[in-house]
Amino acid sequence: MSRMREDVTSSEMRHDWLADRWVIIAPQRTARPCDFDLVFDEPSGVGDCPFCCGHEAETPLAVASYPAISANRKKESCAEWSVRVVPNKFPAVNIPGTRPPMRYATHPASPVPTNGINLFKRRGLSGGHEVIVESPEHLYSISQLDPESTQTVFRAYRDRLRYWLTEREICYAVVFKNVGQDAGASLVHTHSQLIATDILPPDVQRAAERMQLFYEQENECLMCRMISDEVELGVRIVEQTPDFVAFCPFASRLPALITILPRQHQSQFEKLNDQELEQVSWLTHRTIRRLEKLYPAVAYNFVIQTAPSCRKDSASFHWRLELFPRLTKVAGFEWGSDCFINPLAPEDAARALRQAGV
Amino acid sequence: MSRMREDVTSSEMRHDWLADRWVIIAPQRTARPCDFDLVFDEPSGVGDCPFCCGHEAETPLAVASYPAISANRKKESCAEWSVRVVPNKFPAVNIPGTRPPMRYATHPASPVPTNGINLFKRRGLSGGHEVIVESPEHLYSISQLDPESTQTVFRAYRDRLRYWLTEREICYAVVFKNVGQDAGASLVHTHSQLIATDILPPDVQRAAERMQLFYEQENECLMCRMISDEVELGVRIVEQTPDFVAFCPFASRLPALITILPRQHQSQFEKLNDQELEQVSWLTHRTIRRLEKLYPAVAYNFVIQTAPSCRKDSASFHWRLELFPRLTKVAGFEWGSDCFINPLAPEDAARALRQAGV
């Protein structure tokens, strides 16, 4: 197959097989006028930052701590750790043992029909919510870390996912990162989060079901097939290592969205060995640097989706890291239709990312 | 049923029956610290705004124009119109007759398997994309219009929906509004948009299917049941008129999300009569003023979902107007799981909105 340029000069719809969802690729939309300047965040908050070294008492006690590598010691006072994992002080889920009484359970003020469909179904939500503080210094992007420290961060992801996904009550755990105000960050100091829950969120369940369905129909893993097609085609590839590949998916919902995948089938991120961790952390770091080269101080999210622990068909699950730069805003059409309008063709995004030297 | 206060002091999950999706209500999250200030947009762009009166030649020719009401004339030069509908110069869909050749059709550079599942499915997208300019003056919110002008805006929505939904090739049409940069607006001058397509977006199809399913199981319309339950309960009601009701839905994905519904079953917004238009435009205007009283210059979207014209079961569809204030950012967890964390319980939002005098 040739590396032919796939120009898109008019709107087209593309089907995201994994999510079973169509997106609109509309490159002509980029030409429209705008009253607003895209403002990128500058790092702030230094001095009273609870994640900085010396402020350890302002967070709950660490559940894991990774020692500083001596070569990277910059301040004597921060020499003890390079990565710290602490419980989130403001958890999105209820933490068993600490949860306050659920008042709604004793004051069920929403009508519950004695038969038929209940429009007011509610339930508790238990699990864990942790913060992975990625540096003792007040840095604002993981791209500012050196390769060894980045690898330590990924080791923390692996270890905490492994911890939570072997807990009895836990069904699902996800590591995610919010960088910049537009990506939902509230603190600038570089950090990630882990949420573990006793339920499986709808999109994750759907993705797991789709991967299983593909496997049943094609006798092959969906993501393995996708990797082989993308690598052969080349136009959407950003970068490859022997064991990993970064590319802009065919039906990207957002401009410059990037997926990083293990090239060999692997269901569980938490089973990565140290050599694989080194490669995937290196590739992620480079990919974020490419992105920041194109869009300085860009806000972004990334999410590591590993197989849920409560499904029997998890062998068909192929773990992935998804990187969502926040270059456009979700607008009314998207909220109303769940159909995203992406003004940057993934082929053009991938070409620009490849060309961005790092 | 009592108007008992439904306090939520810990996280809980709530099921959105219409979307068949769970959300996390996590009020304790509002206490967390933040390095960022919430910055609201100030109106700008006056002078070179293509939507201002006197600049009509900068937009395509109007497809509809509504005359100014004499009492509201402020400038002699803008006397001819109060609302103008023009084709979008940067359409998200291909406009039949104007579309450039689709190069992807002649350069299919993505691999297409001769049998089995196609991971690179694509198709064209045709329809219409219009802008409803809501005032000849450089206002930035529909709440700055007087009641008569607001009603004219809603008449334009009705007329354009009616036009598109009787076009043969069109399956779906939606009116939506983006106000403020955080809501995806690129121009500040108050305006809405209409997109009509020859396909049904996934969320709209799902909503239509869910409404039909509810009807089949309960022999009653889902939204009619919801209105009757919400009105009886009262805790989530914002305001009512004889024919319409505004409330914060039980399983709101975003803080202070508001739905406005006709109290009597109606599938098609475009069939509203003038008296109904007057009421719904008045209620929407008041609701936005309440929201702006609580959160000055807040960014928001609204979307009018009317029955698609290509489904046979559209009688079970109940049209709705959904108002999405953009007070929080969609972050990594949401992108990865499609499970939203809403830090403001809808009962608390509704109480605050009721108490905001307008």
Interface residues (C-beta under 8 A of the other chain):
Chain A: M1 S2 M4 R5 E6 D7 V8 T9 S10 S11 E12 M13 R14 H15 W17 D20 R21 W22 I24 A26 Q28 R29 A31 R32 P33 C34 D35 F36 D41 S44 G45 C49 P50 K89 F90 P91 A92 V93 N94 R99 P100 P101 M102 R103 Y104 H107 A109 S110 P111 G116 I117 L119 F120 K121 R122 R123 G124 L125 V174 F176 K177 N178 Q181 D182 A183 G184 A185 S186 L187 V188 Q193 I195 I199 P201 P202 D203 V204 F214 Q217 E218 L222 R225 M226 D229 E232 L233 V235 F250 N301 F302 V303 Q305 E322 F324 T328 K329 V330 A331 G332 F333 E334 W335 G336 S337 D338 C339 I341
Chain B: M1 S2 M4 R5 E6 D7 V8 T9 S10 S11 E12 M13 R14 H15 W17 D20 R21 W22 I24 A26 Q28 R29 A31 R32 P33 C34 D35 F36 D41 S44 G45 C49 P50 K89 F90 P91 A92 V93 N94 R99 P100 P101 M102 R103 Y104 H107 A109 S110 P111 G116 I117 L119 F120 K121 R122 R123 G124 L125 V174 F176 K177 N178 Q181 D182 A183 G184 A185 S186 L187 V188 Q193 I195 I199 P201 P202 D203 V204 F214 Q217 E218 L222 R225 M226 D229 E232 L233 V235 F250 N301 F302 V303 Q305 E322 F324 T328 K329 V330 A331 G332 F333 E334 W335 G336 S337 D338 C339 I341
